[in-house]
Amino acid sequence: METPTFFNGTYDETMALLIEARNYIAYHDAASHRALPPHVRLQISYESMRVTSRLTQVMAWLLAQKAVHAGEMTREQAASDDFALSGGDICTDPSGPDNEQLPEGLRSLLERSHRLYMRVARLDERARDAVALAG
C-alpha cells in the first residue's frame, strides 16, 4: 500500500527541518554566542531543544503513520498512546520567535517547527477520533 502524498510531503518537510536544525545547532558560530549574556545563551540552548523535541515527535508520529499505510501496523495500534504525538506544553508553546534576543535563524526554526507540530497535532487528533468512532 502506498503512503498518501500528503504524508510524504510532510515527512519530507520534517526531514528538511531536522537537517536544518541539526546544521544550525552543530555549525552555528559558537563564538558569536560567547559575547551574549548567560541568560540569553541559556535561552538559545532551551529553544534549540524545543525545536529538536518538536521535530523528533513529529517524525516518530509520521513513521508510525507510514507503517500503517504499509500494512506493518494497524490504525488502532498507531492511535495508541505508544505512538501518540507527545511533547505537551513544551512543544505547543508558541513563544520564541518573537524574542529578539535569540538569533534570527533559531527564531525561524522555532516558528516553522511550531507550525508543523501544531498541524501534525491536528492530524493526530483526527486519526485518534476516527479510530474511536470505528471502534
C-alpha positions, 0 to 999 in steps of 0.5 A, spaced: 500 500 500 502 506 498 503 512 503 498 518 501 502 524 498 500 528 503 504 524 508 510 524 504 510 531 503 510 532 510 515 527 512 519 530 507 518 537 510 520 534 517 526 531 514 528 538 511 527 541 518 531 536 522 537 537 517 536 544 518 536 544 525 541 539 526 546 544 521 544 550 525 545 547 532 552 543 530 555 549 525 552 555 528 558 560 530 559 558 537 563 564 538 558 569 536 554 566 542 560 567 547 559 575 547 551 574 549 549 574 556 548 567 560 541 568 560 540 569 553 545 563 551 541 559 556 535 561 552 538 559 545 540 552 548 532 551 551 529 553 544 534 549 540 531 543 544 524 545 543 525 545 536 529 538 536 523 535 541 518 538 536 521 535 530 523 528 533 515 527 535 513 529 529 517 524 525 516 518 530 508 520 529 509 520 521 513 513 521 508 510 525 503 513 520 507 510 514 507 503 517 500 503 517 499 505 510 504 499 509 500 494 512 506 493 518 501 496 523 494 497 524 490 504 525 488 502 532 495 500 534 498 507 531 492 511 535 495 508 541 498 512 546 505 508 544 505 512 538 501 518 540 504 525 538 507 527 545 511 533 547 505 537 551 506 544 553 513 544 551 512 543 544 505 547 543 508 553 546 508 558 541 513 563 544 520 564 541 520 567 535 518 573 537 524 574 542 529 578 539 534 576 543 535 569 540 538 569 533 534 570 527 535 563 524 533 559 531 527 564 531 525 561 524 526 554 526 522 555 532 516 558 528 516 553 522 517 547 527 511 550 531 507 550 525 508 543 523 507 540 530 501 544 531 498 541 524 501 534 525 497 535 532 491 536 528 492 530 524 493 526 530 487 528 533 483 526 527 486 519 526 485 518 534 477 520 533 476 516 527 479 510 530 474 511 536 468 512 532 470 505 528 471 502 534 
